[in-house]
Amino acid sequence: MKYEIGCYGDGTNGHQHTRHACANILHTFASASGRLIDDLRKEMTDDADEEIAACSWLNDHAPHNGASWGWQDGDFGLWTNEE
């Protein structure tokens, strides 16, 4: 599946919403870790390990030339890399 640059989880709906959006993107890839997806859908902790791992996985397995998966200003999405 090809994703376009943009927001996939609007932070105004809360951080848990953006974590679920990230989990939903991961779920579209058969090789994504089910445990990581489940961890993102669980109750949030103060630890961002799941979010970091998810973005790392997406950037390694679903690269987009000139863009990276991540959080920006509270939103989750595929963002252009700034110089």
Helices and strands as residue ranges (DSSP letters): E 6-9, G 11-13, H 15-27, H 34-41, H 49-61, E 67-72, E 75-80
